[in-house]
């Protein structure tokens, strides 16, 4: 594809993963709006920043301005429609669009939604949006004559199974007219993977590092991330005796504390896996047993639905297994082998007593 006449800088190169092919380094052109892309990486590494840079290139190729706006949407209507509840000026933050239940990010080239803010109601919110998105025409085409509309979904690894089916139907019905861009911490679900090109984004959690530096003070407590919390929990269990029935309440309290902080099942599984792989003080036997416990869990990838009533049960079952794995093992006492003559005397005496008793009866 030709480069944009607006930008004089060379086209950036990214490492692109294409399903079923070898890993290649391919250029991503400015006219990338006809591709469905997924920026994949860990939390806080800059996936959203990279996506916004790509949107700016698309706007430049169409010769239209690019500015972000945030609109509040109300998804609680009786008909299930998503109704615009308010709007903010360009440049305002998402927290300023408090008129609706969820916030929609918009510009002249895209519409963006955050799956993490949908409180596990993404299938109800996305259905009317995807249905209406296939209607109408795109008029802001610039000098290209036609272009695809772009729907952006942040934290796409939290999509439910039903939402993945909706995305598949939308892509099949609007192929060539609609592009879906994702940010995700996990691979694109298998059902829709053929439509997407994955762009890996590496690095460390810069968002958490910025938050720690901004909140650092002498009086403030030490801020920790979720992997640090799980590591401290496992270290506590490693120095504790085998679990008792009374500790079930403690495990349940920890599980509901995570649920109140909106930590999702699929995210916690991978946090725990990272801790197990990097912890240097646990034994290899403990590591193997803990990873086997994780491998036996269901729905540990993106794009799967777990009924809400089963989520606490799965968490409690996993943590009770880990509690039994990480504990001080009681030493196994092996009796010293008795002398043959002594054992023989005891057996003879026992049998004699038993015979005497039977005879007495």
Protein Blocks (a to p, Z undefined) as FASTA:
>chain_A
ZZdfkbmcdcdddddddehiacddddddfklmlpccdddddehilpmmmmmmmmmmmmmm
nopacddddddddfkbfnopacdfbdcdehiafklmmmbmbdcdddfkbccddfklnnop
lmmmmmmmmmmmmgccdfblojnopacdddddehkllpcfklmmmmmmmmmmmgojaccd
dddfbdcdfklmmmpccdddedddfklmmmmmmmgcfklccdddfklmmmmmmmmmmmpc
cddfklmmmmmmmmmmmmmnopafklmmmmmmmmmmmpmkbcfklmmmmmmmmmmpghkb
ghiacdfklmmmmmmmmmmmmmmmnccdddddddddddfklmmmmmmmmmmmmmmmmmmZ
Z
